[in-house]
Amino acid sequence: MNQSTARRYASGIRELARKRGVAEAFRFWSDYRKLKRELERKLAPIAARHRVDSPGVAYQKYLEVDYWLFENLRRVFALGLDRHPRKLKILDIGCGAAYFLYACRYYGHEVEGLDVPDNEMYNEIVAALGIKRYSKYITKFEDLPTAERYDLVTAFMICFNCHNTPEVWNIEEWESFLLSLHDRNLNADAEVVLSFNIEKSGDPINPELLSYFLSRNATVDVPMIHMRIDYRFK
Ligand SMILES: C[S@@+](CC[C@H](N)C(=O)[O-])C[C@H]1O[C@@H](n2cnc3c(N)ncnc32)[C@H](O)[C@@H]1O
């Protein structure tokens, strides 16, 4: 582990200790170590096949299990999913290597993912982890390829919104997506948590889209991960 990663871990643990107390921070670290060992064991053959030197932002970066598991366990704790009073049915859209879902399942939730069909590394990882995943490219104005209903729908570091292209989704596309989700896929009292990648403008979304989300009762949390802002619908 390099020094900057170690510092990042230490500051994450300190923040949790401040918010929830030392015992909870200790539980986080102990669960993290356990899940990391499990994941590294299960994914070793896949990592050997797909690892590349210096992956940068390419998908092979997710083979760095210690870093990405840490990030995903932080998401799980930030959303209170590690101590939720009831078992939730969770869909993670753009689940990638599915570490978030793996951790949610560890805390007793029923989990499903959705991602593109043609990334062999993701395909092998979700199969090795036994995560149910819908394989589909999301496109604007289309329903999701499932009519199941969920208590929580998440999407982290979103790319399916045509991220970083001139066609990046605006109000019309998001409204269609959210209405379809609401009508077809959400249980009563379900929540949707979205976190956006930074666009070329330097912001995750434009002010009009932010106003639209706020008008739909979104709350914008303190940026949870990597300075990305999360929008939560009630
Ligand atoms: C930046 S990665 C984030 C992965 C994961 N959510 C995380 O936070 O670690 C974006 C993910 O979105 C997926 N993705 C990109 N375009 C998509 C689309 N049109 N439909 C479904 N998934 C898509 C990618 O395959 C990738 O797994």
The ligand as an SDF file (V2000), in Angstrom:
LIG
                    3D

 27 29  0  0  0  0  0  0  0  0999 V2000
  -16.9040    4.5980  -13.7140 C   0  0  0  0  0  0  0  0  0  0  0  0
  -17.5340    2.9630  -13.7310 S   0  0  0  0  0  0  0  0  0  0  0  0
  -18.2880    2.8860  -12.1190 C   0  0  0  0  0  0  0  0  0  0  0  0
  -18.4200    1.4830  -11.6290 C   0  0  0  0  0  0  0  0  0  0  0  0
  -19.0390    1.3920  -10.2320 C   0  0  0  0  0  0  0  0  0  0  0  0
  -20.3760    1.9380  -10.2050 N   0  0  0  0  0  0  0  0  0  0  0  0
  -18.1640    2.1050   -9.2150 C   0  0  0  0  0  0  0  0  0  0  0  0
  -18.5670    3.1630   -8.7020 O   0  0  0  0  0  0  0  0  0  0  0  0
  -17.0680    1.6150   -8.9470 O   0  0  0  0  0  0  0  0  0  0  0  0
  -18.9580    3.1230  -14.7830 C   0  0  0  0  0  0  0  0  0  0  0  0
  -19.7020    1.8190  -15.0100 C   0  0  0  0  0  0  0  0  0  0  0  0
  -20.8330    2.0860  -15.8330 O   0  0  0  0  0  0  0  0  0  0  0  0
  -20.9250    1.0810  -16.8300 C   0  0  0  0  0  0  0  0  0  0  0  0
  -21.6140    1.6530  -17.9950 N   0  0  0  0  0  0  0  0  0  0  0  0
  -21.1440    2.5870  -18.8570 C   0  0  0  0  0  0  0  0  0  0  0  0
  -22.0680    2.8520  -19.7920 N   0  0  0  0  0  0  0  0  0  0  0  0
  -23.1410    2.0800  -19.5210 C   0  0  0  0  0  0  0  0  0  0  0  0
  -24.4200    1.9070  -20.1350 C   0  0  0  0  0  0  0  0  0  0  0  0
  -24.7780    2.6030  -21.2170 N   0  0  0  0  0  0  0  0  0  0  0  0
  -25.2750    1.0150  -19.5860 N   0  0  0  0  0  0  0  0  0  0  0  0
  -24.9200    0.3070  -18.4880 C   0  0  0  0  0  0  0  0  0  0  0  0
  -23.7340    0.4440  -17.8560 N   0  0  0  0  0  0  0  0  0  0  0  0
  -22.8560    1.3120  -18.3650 C   0  0  0  0  0  0  0  0  0  0  0  0
  -19.4820    0.7010  -17.1010 C   0  0  0  0  0  0  0  0  0  0  0  0
  -19.3660   -0.5640  -17.7220 O   0  0  0  0  0  0  0  0  0  0  0  0
  -18.8830    0.7620  -15.7060 C   0  0  0  0  0  0  0  0  0  0  0  0
  -19.0220   -0.4410  -15.0160 O   0  0  0  0  0  0  0  0  0  0  0  0
  1  2  1  0
  2  3  1  0
  2 10  1  0
  3  4  1  0
  4  5  1  0
  5  6  1  0
  5  7  1  0
  7  8  2  0
  7  9  1  0
 10 11  1  0
 11 12  1  0
 11 26  1  0
 12 13  1  0
 13 14  1  0
 13 24  1  0
 14 15  1  0
 14 23  1  0
 15 16  2  0
 16 17  1  0
 17 18  1  0
 17 23  2  0
 18 19  1  0
 18 20  2  0
 20 21  1  0
 21 22  2  0
 22 23  1  0
 24 25  1  0
 24 26  1  0
 26 27  1  0
M  CHG  2   2   1   9  -1
M  END
$$$$
